[in-house]
Amino acid sequence: AGDFDEVTKDVLTTATSIYRCLIVTQLPFPESLIIETKLARRAWREALGVAGISVQLTPSLVKMMTRRTSHVRGELKTKMRGLTASFYGFRASRSIGAVRANRTLAEGLKEGASFVFKDWEMKSGVYKSDLIQSGINDMWFANCVDEGIVYAEYFDPLPVEMMALVLTVVKCCIDEWITGVREDIKFASIAYSPVYAVHLESLRRFEERTAAYKLLGRISNNLLDVAR
């Protein structure tokens, strides 16, 4: 960003934050550069609106923003890795007992996507896992300069897309333990975009089936209330 003047840099900083918000709340896995560019244009327009000025959007500025797509996903993955391990009790030991326990735990959590439940063993409290709350808190609401606070309008109401993204990241973190010893697995679009699509579809189906009770709306409102 060294080639840009101060005004452009300021707009780019705001636009990049807005772009990150749009990615995680609307389209965590954009299917093409064209779609990413559309989101970048929207973020730029909204940043200009905040600043009350007009600055030309150039291809290099677009590229500065779209670079953040995988970056923001990776950031969430890094935060969720430790949270997931401590939440479920995975052990960083290479003893035979620990390795076996880790492997059994990972298999159990993955079976039927049990990890989406508050009580994953009894499969009760769907989409009420405290791990979802912890991830949202840490990533977007930990302090007053975090994006969930500064750019609150993108997170209220809490989008179903964001819940699906958090669940997809949890799945990736559990996958890292499947051998019994944690191994780095890249949160790559090619591997996890289909997983995200399944979670998003399941959440939407759940929302439709429980529409009379507005269950998903209540769950997401509660997540947001606690996060704030």
Secondary structure, DSSP 8 states (H G I E B T S, - for coil): -TTS-HHHHHHHHHHHHHHHHHHHHH-SS-SSHHHHHHHHHHHHHHHHHHHT------HHHHHHHHTHHHHHHHHHHHHHHHHHHHHHT-----SHHHHHHHHHHHHHHHGGGGGGEEETTTTEEET--HHHHHHHHHHHSSSTTSHHHHTGGGTSS--HHHHHHHHHHHHHHHHTTTTSS-------HHHHHHHHHHHHHHHHHHHHHTGGGTHHHHHHHHHHHHH-
